[in-house]
Amino acid sequence: MYLADKYALNTTKDSIQSIAFQLLAVIRPDIFSNYHRMAVYHRMAKEDKTKEYRFEDINIGPKKRDTLPGKLINRIKNIHFGIGVNFPLSMEEDIDCYLRDSDPESEIELWENMNASYFEFIDSQENVGENLKFEVASQLLHFSTYPKTKISSLTQEQFEELFKIWKSNSHLY
């Protein structure tokens, strides 16, 4: 099957960059949906300027809505009391982040994939301590922006198992 059977583009009106993005959205929606996060990550890595910020000093965007439906709040609570216990946000701060998100349902789905992967991996391990839980949570968060890059102190075997679990739970693959 040819790409023309699936998607047609006007090469006389669109720029090469526009065509590339349109093709990417069709051919590799997993990359397209994470493009902006990946671009920021690459830019930060390229600039190679590491600076630490306190969470309190980070300016976040404006709220895009005043409330969320109860069913989304329940899903956020499941995430907060799962993988979220490893991060320094209260329930109210977690909910506030989703109020600022342009597509909270998609972001919740991404976090639900990480949450399921977190529990599945932790359940498969023996002698699970708080350090391992934090390493797994951090690595899963990193997978959400740049898959298959190791940033944690997990063993290579643990890393490969976690990536396999995350990949199987993710709708992006």
C-alpha positions in Angstrom: 0.0 0.0 0.0 1.3 3.4 -0.9 1.2 6.5 1.3 -0.8 8.3 -1.4 -3.6 5.8 -0.6 -3.7 7.1 2.9 -2.9 10.7 2.8 -2.6 13.4 0.1 -0.5 16.6 0.4 -0.3 19.6 -1.8 3.5 20.1 -2.4 2.9 23.4 -4.3 1.3 25.2 -1.4 2.9 23.7 1.8 6.4 24.2 2.9 8.8 21.2 3.3 8.6 21.5 7.1 4.8 21.6 7.0 4.7 18.5 4.8 7.2 16.7 7.1 5.0 17.4 10.1 1.8 16.3 8.4 3.5 13.1 7.3 4.9 12.5 10.7 1.5 12.8 12.2 0.2 10.0 9.9 3.3 7.7 9.8 4.5 8.1 13.4 1.9 9.6 15.6 3.9 8.5 18.7 6.8 10.8 17.7 4.4 13.6 16.5 2.5 13.6 19.8 5.7 13.9 21.8 7.5 16.2 19.4 7.4 19.4 21.5 8.6 17.7 24.6 11.4 16.0 22.7 12.4 19.3 21.0 12.6 21.0 24.4 14.7 18.1 25.8 17.1 18.2 22.8 17.4 22.0 23.1 18.2 21.7 26.8 20.8 18.9 26.1 22.4 20.9 23.3 22.8 24.0 25.3 24.3 21.9 28.1 23.6 24.4 30.8 22.4 22.7 33.9 20.7 24.9 36.4 18.7 23.7 39.4 15.5 25.4 40.2 13.4 25.0 43.3 9.9 23.8 42.5 8.4 27.0 44.1 10.4 29.2 41.7 9.0 27.7 38.5 6.4 29.8 36.7 3.6 27.7 35.3 1.2 28.7 32.6 -2.3 30.2 33.3 -5.3 28.0 34.1 -7.2 27.0 31.0 -10.3 26.0 32.9 -11.8 26.5 36.4 -12.9 22.9 37.1 -12.5 19.3 35.8 -15.3 16.7 35.7 -15.5 14.4 38.7 -14.5 11.4 36.6 -11.2 13.1 35.7 -10.6 14.0 39.3 -11.0 10.4 40.3 -8.5 9.3 37.6 -6.1 12.0 38.9 -6.5 10.7 42.4 -5.6 7.2 41.3 -2.4 8.6 39.7 -1.6 10.8 42.7 -1.8 7.9 45.2 0.1 5.6 42.9 3.2 6.8 41.0 2.5 10.4 42.3 3.6 9.6 45.8 7.1 9.8 44.5 6.8 13.4 43.4 6.6 16.6 45.6 3.1 17.6 44.7 0.0 17.7 46.9 -3.3 16.5 45.5 -4.4 20.1 45.0 -1.2 20.9 43.1 -1.7 17.9 40.9 -5.2 18.9 40.1 -4.0 22.5 39.5 -1.5 21.2 36.9 -4.3 19.5 34.9 -6.4 22.7 35.1 -3.5 24.4 33.2 -3.1 21.7 30.6 -4.5 22.3 27.1 -5.7 18.6 26.9 -6.1 17.2 30.4 -7.7 13.9 29.2 -4.7 13.0 27.1 -2.3 14.0 29.8 -4.2 11.9 32.3 -4.1 9.0 29.9 -0.3 9.3 29.6 0.0 9.4 33.4 -2.3 6.4 33.7 0.0 4.4 31.4 3.0 5.4 33.6 1.0 4.5 36.7 0.0 1.0 35.4 3.6 0.4 34.4 4.8 1.6 37.8 2.6 -0.9 39.7 3.3 -3.7 37.3 7.0 -3.3 37.6 7.0 -2.9 41.4 4.8 -6.0 41.7 7.4 -8.0 39.7 10.3 -7.1 42.0 11.5 -8.5 45.3 12.7 -6.3 48.2 11.1 -3.1 47.0 12.2 -0.1 48.9 11.4 3.6 48.6 14.6 4.3 46.6 13.6 1.7 43.9 10.1 3.2 43.8 11.5 6.7 43.2 13.9 5.4 40.6 11.1 3.6 38.7 8.8 6.6 38.9 11.5 9.0 37.7 12.5 6.7 34.8 8.9 6.4 33.7 8.5 10.1 33.7 11.6 10.4 31.6 10.2 7.7 29.2 7.2 10.0 28.6 9.4 12.6 27.0 12.3 10.6 25.6 11.7 6.8 25.5 14.5 4.3 25.9 17.0 6.6 27.6 18.3 5.5 30.9 18.6 8.2 33.6 18.2 6.1 36.8 20.3 3.8 38.8 18.2 0.8 37.8 20.3 -2.2 36.6 20.3 -2.7 32.8 18.0 -5.7 33.3 15.5 -3.7 35.4 15.7 -0.9 32.9 14.9 -3.2 30.0 12.1 -4.9 31.9 10.6 -1.5 32.9 10.8 -0.2 29.3 9.1 -3.4 28.0 6.3 -3.0 30.5 5.9 0.8 29.7 5.9 0.1 26.0 3.2 -2.6 26.4 1.0 -0.2 28.4 1.5 2.8 26.2 -1.0 3.5 23.4 1.9 5.3 21.5 3.5 2.1 20.4 
